[in-house]
Amino acid sequence: LGNGDATRYWRVDWSIAQSLNRVDTWGPGPSNSGDGMGESRIEFSDGTSVAGFCLLPNVHQTIEFSRKTGITWLRIVGVGAAAGNAGTNPGFREVRVYDVA
């Protein structure tokens, strides 16, 4: 995760455009409990974004949003460590992207 500064991100690219309306994330596991990310957002290839969630240690989150079509990449961005955490490797352990009917 990341680019070496205060803003850290993870990106996935698809060769075929996707439709999606949900992202599930799982925060870092017990061995990385200080490495959650605060102030997170999801950015999409169409220029839109979804914000207002944190990637907290040991927490599963479902982020739902209006259906997006023609998406060729998404990027999960976190700014710094989650509140109260001083982790040096902020991130998450799993991400799943869905188009739920």
N, C-alpha and C positions, 0 to 999 in steps of 0.2 A: 504494500500500500504506500502510496505517497510519492512525493517528488522532492523530499528533503527540506521543505520549508514548513510553515505552520499549517498550510492547507494540505490535507492528505486525501487521496482518492483511489478508487478502483474502477476500472473501465472494462466493459465487454463490448465487442463488435460482432455484428452478424453480417454475413455475406448476402443473406436474403432478408428483406424488410420484415419486421415483426409487428404484431398487434399485441398490446399488453395493457393491463389495468391493475396489476398487483405485484408488489415485491415483498418477499419475506426475507428477513435477515435474522441471523443469530449472532449475538455479541461474542467476544472472546470467551474461551472456556475458563475453568477455575485456575489453571496455571498462569493465565494472563489476566487475572481479575482487575488489574489496574490499568488495562489498556483499552478501555472503551473510547468511543469518539463522541464528543458533544456537537451540538448545532449541525446536524447532518442534513443533507438534501440529495435528491436524485435529479440529475440533469439528463435531458434526452436530446437526441439528434435533431429534433424539430425545433429546438430552441426553448422549450418549456422546462419547468422544473417543479418538483414537489419538495417542500421543506417542512420543518416543524417536528422533527423527531431526533432522538439521540440513539446511538448504537452503544448500549450499555452492556457491561460484562454479564454473561450468563442469562441474557434476556432474548427471547424470541419476539419479534415484532412483525406485524403485517401492516404494510403501507398500501392503502387502496386509493385509487384516483380514477378520474374519467378515462375511458378507453382511449388509447392512443394508437394510431395506425401509421404504417410506413416508417417505423423506428429502426434505424440501422446500428445505433449504439446507445448505451446508457452509462452514466458515470455516477458512482456514489461518492459524495464529497463530505468530508468531516473537517471541521476547523478545531485543531487542538484536542486535548484529552477531555473526556467527560468530567463534569464537575466533581471535585473531590478525588479524582484519579490523577496520578502523576506518571502514568505509564509512558514508556519511551517508544513503544511500538503499537500505537493505536490501530484498531482494525476490527475485524469480525471473522467468524470462522465459516460461515456459509451464507450464500445468497441464492434465492430462487426467484425466477421471474415467470409470471403467469398472464394468460389471457383467459379470465374466468367468465363464463357465460352468465 
